[in-house]
Amino acid sequence: MALEKQRLLPAERANLVAYLDGELNEAESRAIATKLSLSVSARRELEALEKTWELLDHLPRPQAPPDFASRTLSNAKQLALCGNRLFSVADLAARRLVRVLVLLLSSLLTIGLAYAVARWVWPDPSARLVRQLSLAEHLDEYVDIGSFAFLKDLDDSPEFSDQVSLLSSEKNWGDFDTNERRLRTMPREERLALSHNLDRFNLLETTEQSSAQEIDSRLAQLDSADRTRYLSLLRSYRLWLHVLPGQKQQELKAARGDKRLKLIAQFREEDRQQHKKRTELLREQITLINPLFLFEAGRLLKVWFHELDPGEKAKFDKTPGLELKRIRELARVRSSSGDEGLTAEEWDQIRRHVFQSGVFKKQWDSLKAPKKALAKHQAEARYFFNNEPPPVAPKKLLQFELALPNWFRENLAPLPPEAARWRLTVLYRLVFPAPGEMPDPPAPERPATAPATSKRTPNSPSPSRGSDSAPPPF
């Protein structure tokens, strides 16, 4: 439940009148004030109570009847006549009241002693949770890492170094009052989960309990930056560990010291290789469903960015559906390598790289002509996968994407973000080979503040025309 929707507890609601009259002690008054400051529902209950008291002032005041004084005097005379009898009744009632009070006091004393003994035998779980809040929050991470010595060794190793977070960890460590305030603002479900973690801590073996307490105390002694790094490492290791198959998890938990670090490095390298294979397969699949070769798309975009002026580009919008056909015709006219698909030079360049292992060449020789067209897409994808282009700054990549013509943008629309980003990077480096970059867009013109005083700047030189030869490797 959100903090602003928490309602007052029955005990707090019963103390509202005393809180308004200033009759509560400081601790109770501060607790209700904190609840009122954090919860909109509690403040509404307080306002409703105040309005109820205000409405009482508007009620009509009752008037005494005319014979009220005479009846009061007559009743007083009757009471005086039977005073002796009432005195005896009052004496009997007083004796009974004394006996009841004695029994009540003895009962309260017994209950108080029993409560004190119970608190001594079974400590308050809330107080324990306040004292060991950080242990309850990170118990699973402490158990997975095993010891602070191994945590330090893992921090010194290159594994997980790229996953360190800079988020502040101050909320995980605080004094008793700070932890108490944090718990008071937590949802009930989260407090119950943390309390359950402490119950699980009690069921651990003595060595595991000692290791977890040591890690928690050592982290408490670190400064904020080191503690943040260690906590991030704990989270990253736990998330990675529980993605592994069960057999590998058991191997890691059974290993110790350097052997455990070697297993981690081995498993991490296997993960990287599998990720590389999945990425390569994804790029091949994306390339197969795209009608344009990357080399061909690079040639067409070179013509668009380097050969056409704004007026020629504007004419393409007047013939929707024919843009790709027209830009291909322009590429044939303005470039000797403007044929559709791959040129002979580009295909030879891909074959020299892809057919080196011999595996793909055997597959290629066994294919028939219709399937070889798809295999060309696959070979080109492998070529660019193993010849990654130089990185492109995100700002430049966004500028390049925004400047793409409409006739080409539809080829990127169905792609997932990762595949589209990779394809854009390859095309950017085909159009603007490293170390060159796409020119920055012109700054917007500002209105003149004085008449005819500014000098006219010369036009920037037009970009050089692209080479007629096939684009070289990155």
C-alpha positions in Angstrom: 0.0 0.0 0.0 1.3 3.4 -0.9 2.3 5.7 2.0 -0.2 8.4 1.1 -3.0 5.8 1.3 -2.2 4.3 4.8 -5.0 4.7 7.3 -4.7 5.3 11.0 -4.5 2.3 13.3 -7.4 1.8 15.8 -5.1 2.9 18.7 -3.9 6.0 16.8 -7.5 6.8 15.9 -8.6 6.6 19.6 -5.8 9.0 20.5 -6.8 11.7 17.9 -8.9 13.7 20.4 -6.1 13.7 23.0 -3.7 14.6 20.2 -5.8 17.7 19.3 -6.1 18.7 23.0 -2.3 18.3 23.5 -2.7 15.5 26.1 -0.4 12.9 24.6 3.2 12.4 25.5 6.0 13.4 23.1 6.6 10.0 21.6 2.9 9.3 20.9 2.3 12.8 19.6 5.4 12.5 17.3 4.2 9.1 15.9 0.7 10.5 15.0 2.3 13.7 13.6 4.6 11.6 11.4 1.7 9.4 10.2 -0.4 12.6 9.4 2.5 14.1 7.4 3.0 11.0 5.3 -0.6 9.8 4.8 -3.3 11.7 3.0 -5.9 9.3 4.3 -4.9 10.0 7.9 -5.1 13.7 7.4 -8.6 13.4 6.0 -9.7 11.5 9.2 -8.2 14.2 11.3 -10.0 16.9 9.3 -13.3 15.0 9.6 -12.9 14.8 13.4 -12.3 18.5 13.6 -15.3 19.3 11.5 -17.4 17.1 13.7 -16.4 19.0 16.8 -17.1 22.3 15.0 -20.7 21.1 14.2 -21.4 20.5 17.9 -21.3 24.2 18.5 -24.1 24.7 16.0 -26.5 22.4 17.9 -29.4 24.0 19.9 -28.7 24.2 23.7 -31.4 22.6 25.9 -33.3 24.8 28.3 -34.3 23.8 31.9 -38.0 23.4 32.5 -39.7 26.1 34.7 -40.2 23.8 37.7 -36.6 22.6 37.7 -35.7 24.5 40.9 -38.7 23.4 42.9 -38.2 19.7 41.9 -34.5 19.9 42.8 -35.3 21.3 46.3 -37.9 18.6 46.9 -35.5 15.9 45.9 -32.9 17.3 48.2 -35.3 17.1 51.2 -36.1 13.5 50.4 -32.5 12.6 50.2 -31.9 14.3 53.6 -34.6 12.2 55.1 -33.1 8.9 53.9 -29.5 10.0 54.5 -28.7 7.4 57.1 -29.9 4.6 54.8 -27.8 5.9 51.9 -24.7 6.2 54.1 -24.9 2.5 54.9 -25.4 1.6 51.3 -22.4 3.8 50.3 -20.2 2.2 52.9 -21.0 -1.2 51.5 -20.4 -0.1 48.0 -17.0 1.4 49.0 -15.9 -1.8 50.6 -16.8 -3.7 47.5 -15.0 -1.1 45.3 -11.8 -1.5 47.4 -11.9 -5.3 47.0 -12.3 -4.9 43.2 -9.4 -2.4 43.0 -7.2 -4.7 44.9 -8.0 -7.6 42.6 -7.5 -5.3 39.6 -4.1 -4.1 40.7 -3.0 -7.6 41.4 -4.1 -8.7 38.0 -2.3 -5.8 36.3 0.9 -6.6 38.3 0.7 -10.2 37.2 0.2 -9.2 33.6 3.1 -6.7 33.7 5.4 -9.3 35.1 4.3 -11.9 32.5 4.9 -9.3 29.7 8.4 -8.5 31.0 9.3 -12.1 31.2 8.0 -12.7 27.7 10.0 -9.8 26.3 13.1 -11.1 28.0 12.6 -14.7 26.7 11.3 -13.7 23.2 12.8 -10.3 22.1 10.7 -7.9 20.1 11.0 -8.9 16.4 10.6 -5.2 15.3 13.5 -4.1 17.5 15.7 -6.8 16.1 14.7 -5.9 12.5 15.7 -2.3 13.2 19.1 -3.4 14.5 19.8 -5.8 11.7 18.1 -4.1 8.8 21.0 -4.3 6.4 21.5 -8.0 7.2 17.8 -8.7 6.4 18.0 -6.7 3.1 21.1 -8.5 1.8 20.9 -11.9 3.4 20.6 -13.8 0.1 23.5 -11.9 -1.5 25.7 -12.6 1.6 24.9 -16.4 1.5 25.6 -16.6 -2.3 29.0 -14.8 -2.0 30.1 -16.9 1.0 32.7 -14.7 2.6 34.0 -11.2 2.6 37.5 -12.5 1.5 36.0 -14.0 -1.7 34.0 -10.8 -2.3 37.2 -8.8 -2.1 39.0 -11.3 -4.5 36.0 -11.0 -6.9 36.3 -7.2 -6.8 40.0 -7.4 -7.7 39.2 -9.7 -10.7 38.1 -8.3 -14.0 34.8 -10.2 -13.9 31.7 -8.1 -13.4 33.8 -4.9 -13.5 31.6 -3.5 -16.3 28.4 -3.9 -14.2 29.3 -1.6 -11.3 26.5 0.8 -10.5 27.0 4.2 -9.0 23.7 4.3 -7.1 24.0 5.5 -3.5 23.9 2.8 -0.8 23.4 5.1 2.2 19.8 3.9 2.6 21.1 0.4 3.5 23.1 1.5 6.5 22.0 3.8 9.3 21.7 4.2 13.1 18.8 2.8 15.1 16.6 5.9 14.6 17.2 6.0 10.9 16.3 2.4 10.4 13.2 2.8 12.5 12.0 5.7 10.3 12.7 3.6 7.2 10.8 0.7 8.5 7.9 2.9 9.5 7.6 4.2 5.9 7.9 0.7 4.4 4.8 -1.2 3.1 3.7 -3.9 5.5 4.5 -6.6 2.9 8.1 -5.5 2.7 8.5 -5.4 6.5 7.1 -9.0 6.7 9.5 -10.1 3.9 12.5 -8.7 5.8 11.3 -10.2 9.1 11.1 -13.6 7.2 14.7 -13.1 6.1 15.8 -12.9 9.7 13.8 -16.1 10.5 15.7 -17.8 7.7 19.0 -16.4 9.1 18.2 -18.2 12.3 17.9 -21.5 10.4 21.3 -21.2 8.7 24.3 -23.1 10.0 26.6 -21.4 12.5 29.4 -20.9 9.9 27.0 -19.3 7.4 25.6 -17.0 10.1 29.1 -16.0 11.1 30.1 -15.3 7.4 27.0 -13.2 6.7 27.5 -11.2 9.9 31.1 -10.6 9.0 30.3 -9.4 5.5 27.6 -7.1 6.9 29.9 -5.6 9.6 32.8 -5.2 7.1 30.6 -3.4 4.6 29.4 -1.1 7.4 33.0 0.0 8.1 33.6 1.0 4.4 33.1 4.5 3.0 30.1 5.2 0.7 31.9 4.7 -2.6 33.5 1.4 -1.7 30.3 0.1 -0.1 28.4 1.1 -3.3 30.8 -0.8 -5.5 30.7 -3.9 -3.3 26.9 -3.9 -3.1 26.7 -3.6 -6.9 29.1 -6.5 -7.2 26.9 -8.6 -4.8 23.8 -7.9 -6.9 25.5 -8.6 -10.2 27.0 -11.8 -9.0 23.7 -13.0 -7.5 21.7 -12.2 -10.7 24.3 -14.0 -12.8 24.6 -17.0 -10.5 20.9 -17.8 -10.5 20.7 -17.7 -14.3 23.2 -20.5 -14.5 22.0 -24.1 -14.7 21.7 -25.9 -11.4 24.8 -28.1 -11.9 27.0 -25.1 -12.5 25.6 -23.4 -9.4 26.5 -26.4 -7.3 30.0 -26.5 -8.7 30.5 -22.8 -7.8 29.2 -23.3 -4.3 31.4 -26.3 -3.7 34.6 -24.7 -5.1 36.8 -22.5 -2.9 39.4 -19.7 -3.5 41.2 -19.5 -6.8 39.3 -22.6 -8.2 36.1 -20.7 -7.7 37.4 -17.7 -9.5 38.6 -19.8 -12.4 35.2 -21.4 -12.7 33.6 -18.0 -12.7 35.9 -16.8 -15.5 35.2 -20.0 -17.5 31.4 -19.8 -17.2 31.5 -16.0 -18.0 33.5 -16.7 -21.1 31.0 -19.4 -22.2 28.2 -16.9 -21.7 30.0 -14.4 -23.9 30.6 -16.9 -26.6 26.9 -17.9 -26.5 25.9 -14.3 -26.6 28.1 -13.7 -29.6 26.6 -16.7 -31.5 23.1 -15.5 -30.7 23.9 -12.0 -31.8 25.5 -13.3 -35.0 22.4 -15.5 -35.7 20.1 -12.5 -35.1 22.0 -10.3 -37.4 21.9 -12.9 -40.1 18.2 -13.4 -39.7 17.6 -9.6 -39.9 19.8 -9.3 -42.9 17.9 -12.2 -44.7 14.5 -10.5 -44.3 15.9 -7.1 -45.5 15.6 -6.6 -49.3 18.7 -4.4 -49.6 22.3 -5.6 -49.2 24.2 -3.5 -46.8 26.8 -2.6 -49.5 24.0 -1.7 -51.9 22.2 0.4 -49.3 25.5 2.2 -48.5 26.0 3.1 -52.2 22.5 4.4 -52.5 22.8 6.5 -49.3 26.2 7.8 -50.6 24.4 9.2 -53.6 21.6 10.6 -51.4 24.0 12.4 -49.0 26.9 13.4 -51.3 25.4 13.7 -54.8 22.0 15.3 -54.4 21.2 18.9 -53.5 18.1 19.9 -51.4 16.1 20.6 -54.6 16.8 17.2 -56.1 15.9 15.5 -52.7 12.6 17.4 -52.6 11.6 15.9 -56.0 11.5 12.4 -54.5 8.6 13.3 -52.2 6.4 14.0 -55.3 6.6 10.4 -56.5 5.7 8.1 -53.6 6.4 4.5 -54.1 9.1 5.1 -56.8 11.9 6.6 -54.7 13.9 3.4 -54.5 13.7 2.8 -58.2 14.7 6.4 -59.0 17.7 6.4 -56.6 18.9 3.2 -58.1 18.8 4.7 -61.5 20.7 7.8 -60.2 23.3 5.4 -58.7 23.8 3.7 -62.1 24.3 7.0 -63.8 26.5 8.7 -61.3 28.6 5.7 -60.1 30.2 3.0 -62.1 29.4 0.6 -59.2 25.7 1.4 -59.1 24.3 -2.0 -60.1 21.6 -3.6 -57.9 22.8 -6.0 -55.2 26.5 -6.7 -54.7 29.1 -5.7 -57.2 31.8 -8.1 -58.2 34.4 -6.3 -56.1 32.2 -6.4 -53.0 31.3 -10.0 -53.5 35.0 -11.0 -53.9 35.8 -9.0 -50.8 33.2 -10.9 -48.8 34.2 -14.3 -50.2 37.8 -13.8 -49.4 36.9 -13.2 -45.7 34.0 -15.6 -45.3 35.3 -18.6 -47.3 38.6 -18.7 -45.4 37.4 -21.5 -43.0 36.1 -23.6 -45.9 32.9 -24.5 -44.1 30.7 -21.8 -45.7 32.3 -22.5 -49.2 31.1 -26.1 -49.0 27.6 -25.0 -48.1 27.7 -22.4 -50.9 28.8 -25.0 -53.5 25.9 -27.3 -52.5 23.2 -24.6 -52.9 21.2 -24.0 -56.1 20.8 -20.7 -57.8 17.6 -19.5 -56.0 19.1 -20.2 -52.5 22.4 -18.6 -53.3 20.8 -15.2 -53.4 19.8 -15.6 -49.7 23.2 -17.1 -48.9 24.8 -13.9 -50.2 22.8 -11.9 -47.6 24.1 -14.4 -45.0 27.7 -14.1 -46.2 27.5 -10.3 -46.1 26.1 -10.4 -42.5 29.0 -12.6 -41.4 31.5 -10.3 -43.1 30.2 -7.2 -41.2 29.8 -9.2 -38.0 33.5 -10.1 -38.1 34.6 -6.7 -39.3 32.8 -4.4 -36.9 32.8 -0.8 -37.9 34.4 1.8 -35.7 31.9 3.1 -33.1 29.7 6.0 -33.8 28.7 8.6 -31.2 25.0 8.3 -30.2 24.5 11.9 -31.2 25.9 11.3 -34.7 23.9 8.1 -35.1 20.7 9.9 -34.2 21.5 12.7 -36.6 22.1 10.1 -39.3 18.8 8.4 -38.6 16.8 11.6 -38.7 18.4 12.5 -42.0 17.5 9.2 -43.7 15.1 9.6 -46.6 11.6 8.2 -46.4 12.3 5.6 -49.1 14.9 4.0 -46.9 13.4 4.4 -43.5 10.8 1.7 -44.1 13.6 -0.9 -44.2 14.4 -0.1 -40.5 10.9 0.1 -39.1 10.3 -3.6 -38.6 13.7 -4.2 -37.0 14.2 -4.6 -33.2 16.2 -1.8 -31.6 19.5 -3.7 -31.3 19.4 -4.9 -34.9 18.4 -1.4 -36.2 21.3 0.2 -34.2 23.8 -2.2 -35.6 22.5 -1.7 -39.2 22.6 2.0 -38.8 26.2 1.9 -37.5 27.3 -0.1 -40.5 25.6 2.2 -43.0 26.9 5.3 -41.3 30.5 4.0 -41.7 29.8 3.1 -45.3 28.6 6.6 -46.1 31.0 8.4 -43.8 34.2 6.2 -43.4 36.3 6.7 -40.3 37.9 9.0 -39.3 35.4 11.2 -41.1 32.0 12.1 -39.5 28.7 13.4 -40.8 28.7 17.2 -40.9 26.8 18.9 -38.1 23.5 20.4 -39.2 23.5 24.2 -39.8 22.6 26.3 -36.8 19.1 27.9 -37.0 19.2 31.5 -38.3 18.5 34.2 -35.7 16.5 37.2 -36.6 18.6 40.3 -37.2 18.6 42.8 -34.3 19.9 45.8 -36.4 19.0 46.6 -40.1 21.7 45.7 -42.7 24.6 45.5 -40.3 25.4 41.8 -40.4 27.8 40.5 -43.0 26.7 37.7 -45.2 28.6 34.5 -44.6 29.7 32.5 -47.7 28.1 29.2 -48.4 29.9 26.2 -47.1 31.7 24.2 -49.8 29.7 21.2 -51.1 30.9 17.8 -49.9 33.2 15.9 -52.2 31.6 13.3 -54.5 32.0 9.7 -53.4 34.5 7.4 -55.0 33.5 5.2 -57.9 35.2 2.2 -56.3 33.5 -0.1 -53.8 33.8 1.1 -50.2 36.9 -0.3 -48.5 36.7 -2.3 -45.2 36.6 -0.2 -42.1 
